[in-house]
Amino acid sequence: MELSKPIVYEFDERLAMSQGASENISIEKILLDQIPGALNVNPSHEKNDRNGVDFWVEHESGKHLGIDCKVREEDWALKGFDDIALETFSVVEKNIKGWTLNQEKRTDYILWFWKETGRWMLIPFPMLLAAFSKRVTAWSKVYKKAKQKTYRSNGNNYHSECVFVPRRDLWAAIYEDFSGNPNRSYK
């Protein structure tokens, strides 16, 4: 699908929004309520953002789960566009794959939160990674794509690119891949 005109963001502004989301909303409450065994939620150090972690969930098992939080101001579902922006390239100019395709991320879960409505969605990252990796080429041909230009204070500006996948199609793909489909046995 054709790319729309790039959206422009300041890197530091977007980082502050994801890290400061808990000031206006209860990201902590969502994570504590939805992750069984969660004991505590803490914002990560800003250096962890590069590894895909905005929050650490301390688990009763002793593990710390990494949460990548995607905070969105507007909830486009109210306008009939109930889709998720999945990043195909994080730096288009250097052909660096997006976070949604990056197996090196430390992320355990992705939490989307729409500030306008308070709606949220939590997905285990390995399931999202597997489903999207398998379908990225096909989905990029049929769904809307967009570029985002990010300005850095150091002058190293770049573009990222995403494809907008309907939420239902994403969950259907995860269900298809991980639901125990009898046509996909290893016998």
Secondary structure as UniProt FT lines:
FT   STRAND          3..10
FT   HELIX           11..19
FT   HELIX           21..23
FT   HELIX           27..34
FT   TURN            36..37
FT   STRAND          38..43
FT   HELIX           46..51
FT   STRAND          55..59
FT   TURN            60..61
FT   STRAND          64..72
FT   HELIX           76..79
FT   STRAND          83..91
FT   HELIX           92..94
FT   STRAND          96..97
FT   HELIX           99..101
FT   TURN            103..104
FT   STRAND          109..114
FT   TURN            115..118
FT   STRAND          119..124
FT   HELIX           125..142
FT   STRAND          145..151
FT   TURN            153..154
FT   STRAND          158..166
FT   HELIX           167..178
FT   HELIX           182..184
//
